[in-house]
Amino acid sequence: MSWTKNTWKRITPLYEKILAMPFNQELMQGTLPLEKFKFYMAQDAYYLGEFGKALSTLSGRMEKMAHVLEFAHFAAGAIEVERALHESYFKTLGIPDTIEPSPSCLLYTNFLLKEAKYADLATAVAAVLPCFWIYKKVGDHIFEQQSSVENNPYKNWIDTYSGEAFAESVQKAISITDELAEQSSPSANEAMFKAFEMASKLEWMFWDSAYRLEKWPV
Ligand SMILES: Cc1ncc(CO)c(N)n1
């Protein structure tokens, strides 16, 4: 079984917890309070900027030119979405341009940047994979449940992550990860799993922190 297939099997209970989160359930129903969505959007713009930098770092670490190029495309994609958020949601929702990251957002982005720079290459790639794959799965799931919901105010968000363009990137990220996993030892494959699991937990925390409108304790 491929590394990604096995990993998804192991991560399924956590993925199911993510689907059941009130943030995602209410987003799916269109009942998520706007204040929580705005908080999420602002934090996600910060996240995407840092995610883009992590992908850029990974691009430069790749050995195969095809992979250098793919990761450069992923990085550009993340920054373009970040820019688009400022032009669309930020303006319509009145979100200020400068964003202070919440504790969970800073924890997640700093984890990704640290892995991208210092971890073994295959592990570093495994650390960024949940950002692609979990969003794709969550986006698809929410999209499939949409038939019963009319005029969902969060339709734009849902369309982005259930769309074809994002699906293509996710597929590429999965196949690059499997390629690197095949060239790695069993113990390196387990280190990859640990990084994937950590990033998946941080995805859960990111949604949870938005739902709680997380503040710094001091
Ligand atoms: C927190 C988070 N993870 C993943 C994505 C998708 O790239 C996103 N926009 N935000």
The ligand as an ORCA input file, in Angstrom:
! r2SCAN-3c Opt
* xyz 0 1
  C      -5.439     26.538      7.843
  C      -5.490     26.206      6.386
  N      -5.047     25.008      5.977
  C      -5.075     24.696      4.655
  C      -5.564     25.595      3.724
  C      -5.649     25.229      2.270
  O      -4.509     25.552      1.622
  C      -6.002     26.836      4.195
  N      -6.485     27.776      3.358
  N      -5.958     27.117      5.518
*
